[in-house]
Amino acid sequence: MKVSVIILTIDGREEMLKEAFNSVCNQTVKPYEIIIITGKEGVRKKWNKGIVKSEGDAFIPLCDDDKLDKTYIEKTTGVMKDKKADIVGTALETFGIESGIHRFNETPPGTSLIKKSIWKKVGGYDENIGVGGDSDLFEMCKRVNAKIEIIPEPLLKYRQHKNNWSKSGDWEESNKYRKNKYENINNNTI
């Protein structure tokens, strides 16, 4: 399986980007390619842009402020193959201004191994969503019966800091948009 890692970054975060990049380069199973995306577009648009450019069968969307455990690709691709999964996520360990272990039951964190075919099937990330776009992608994947597996081991290192993208958006507006979107889908108007 060819795995593409797509790293989003913004100006002024070069040191964090270096840490994220090194965590990908130090994998026990090397990625097929690493794509770094910069620019002023919205986060979802940048993800889509990077995924379109990628040549892998599956991809890992990684923010510049996070890091992967050195066995991340090895373990997630192993589960993807063994369980015939479309998406494989892991527990995460936060570090920075907050630390702890976070496990997930049904929806993994945004940084997961995702088959490009399932991403295409649902039309990619919805670029109209400011925050919570990862949850939206996974919800859309569930609606087309994607198989999602979650490894309980914290293989994602999620940095908590005052400038996390998830803290910079309007959650109320995004939740309202998603609610309307799902109601429209349920009513077969899309």
KEZABA-174054 format. One record per residue (C-alpha): residue in one letter; x, y, z. Coordinates in steps of 0.05 Angstrom, whole numbers, padded with zeros to 5 digits, always signed. Example, Ala and Ser with C-alpha at 12.3 -4.5 7.8 and 13.67 -1.06 7.14 Angstrom:
BEGIN
A+00246-00090+00156;S+00273-00021+00143;
//
This chain:
BEGIN
M+00000+00000+00000;K+00026+00069-00019;V+00014+00119+00037;S+00017+00194+00025;V+00026+00240+00084;I-00002+00309+00073;I+00023+00362+00123;L-00013+00429+00128;T+00027+00488+00152;I+00023+00563+00159;D+00077+00616+00163;G+00111+00624+00230;R+00107+00551+00250;E+00172+00527+00219;E+00198+00493+00283;M+00133+00455+00292;L+00132+00436+00218;K+00203+00409+00226;E+00180+00364+00284;A+00120+00339+00245;F+00162+00326+00183;N+00215+00289+00224;S+00162+00245+00257;V+00140+00223+00187;C+00212+00213+00162;N+00228+00169+00223;Q+00171+00119+00211;T+00188+00044+00215;V+00149+00038+00149;K+00165+00097+00104;P+00110+00135+00068;Y+00107+00134-00007;E+00109+00211-00007;I+00104+00271+00038;I+00067+00332+00012;I+00071+00399+00049;I+00014+00447+00035;T+00017+00521+00051;G-00026+00579+00028;K-00082+00623+00050;E-00141+00578+00031;G-00185+00547+00084;V-00161+00484+00119;R-00210+00436+00082;K-00191+00466+00015;K-00117+00455+00031;W-00131+00383+00051;N-00168+00370-00014;K-00113+00404-00055;G-00060+00360-00023;I-00100+00296-00031;V-00113+00310-00104;K-00038+00319-00115;S-00022+00254-00078;E-00007+00189-00113;G-00018+00142-00055;D-00074+00092-00044;A-00086+00121+00025;F-00067+00185+00060;I-00054+00214+00129;P-00074+00287+00139;L-00025+00315+00190;C-00024+00386+00218;D+00043+00419+00226;D+00036+00422+00302;D+00025+00347+00312;K+00071+00287+00308;L+00065+00213+00292;D+00093+00156+00334;K+00147+00121+00295;T+00102+00060+00286;Y+00041+00099+00262;I+00044+00079+00189;E+00065+00007+00204;K+00008-00005+00253;T-00048+00032+00216;T-00032+00000+00149;G-00029-00068+00183;V-00099-00059+00212;M-00125-00030+00146;K-00101-00092+00109;D-00121-00144+00162;K-00190-00115+00176;K-00203-00089+00105;A-00217-00021+00135;D-00228+00044+00097;I-00205+00088+00155;V-00158+00071+00213;G-00148+00120+00270;T-00113+00114+00337;A-00119+00141+00407;L-00080+00205+00416;E-00034+00234+00468;T-00039+00309+00479;F+00023+00349+00497;G+00038+00423+00505;I-00008+00465+00550;E-00049+00402+00565;S-00029+00330+00569;G-00067+00265+00571;I-00090+00204+00532;H-00154+00206+00492;R-00188+00144+00464;F-00244+00141+00413;N-00302+00093+00403;E-00334+00107+00336;T-00302+00168+00304;P-00226+00173+00305;P-00186+00238+00306;G-00177+00276+00242;T-00106+00250+00234;S-00122+00179+00211;L-00102+00133+00154;I-00157+00143+00101;K-00165+00106+00035;K-00165+00154-00022;S-00223+00115-00054;I-00270+00128+00005;W-00250+00202+00006;K-00268+00206-00068;K-00333+00169-00058;V-00359+00222-00009;G-00332+00281-00050;G-00273+00298-00005;Y-00273+00347+00053;D-00332+00395+00052;E-00297+00462+00040;N-00356+00501+00069;I-00341+00476+00140;G-00294+00519+00182;V-00281+00473+00242;G-00302+00401+00252;G-00290+00382+00179;D-00256+00318+00200;S-00318+00295+00237;D-00360+00314+00176;L-00316+00272+00130;F-00322+00212+00176;E-00398+00221+00182;M-00403+00222+00106;C-00359+00160+00102;K-00404+00124+00153;R-00464+00141+00109;V-00432+00102+00051;N-00416+00043+00098;A-00342+00056+00105;K-00308+00009+00153;I-00273+00047+00209;E-00224+00016+00257;I-00191+00050+00317;I-00127+00027+00349;P-00131+00040+00424;E-00056+00056+00428;P-00039+00131+00427;L+00002+00135+00363;L-00016+00207+00348;K+00017+00263+00388;Y-00031+00322+00388;R-00001+00388+00409;Q-00046+00433+00452;H-00030+00507+00445;K-00067+00573+00441;N-00066+00574+00365;N-00096+00505+00349;W-00138+00509+00286;S-00195+00476+00323;K-00196+00534+00372;S-00198+00588+00318;G-00264+00574+00284;D-00337+00584+00297;W-00362+00517+00324;E-00434+00541+00330;E-00437+00561+00257;S-00402+00497+00234;N-00449+00453+00275;K-00509+00489+00247;Y-00484+00479+00176;R-00471+00405+00188;K-00540+00395+00220;N-00574+00426+00159;K-00530+00386+00112;Y-00548+00319+00145;E-00622+00337+00148;N-00620+00351+00073;I-00585+00285+00060;N-00636+00248+00103;N-00692+00282+00064;N-00659+00263-00002;T-00655+00335-00026;I-00580+00332-00042;
//
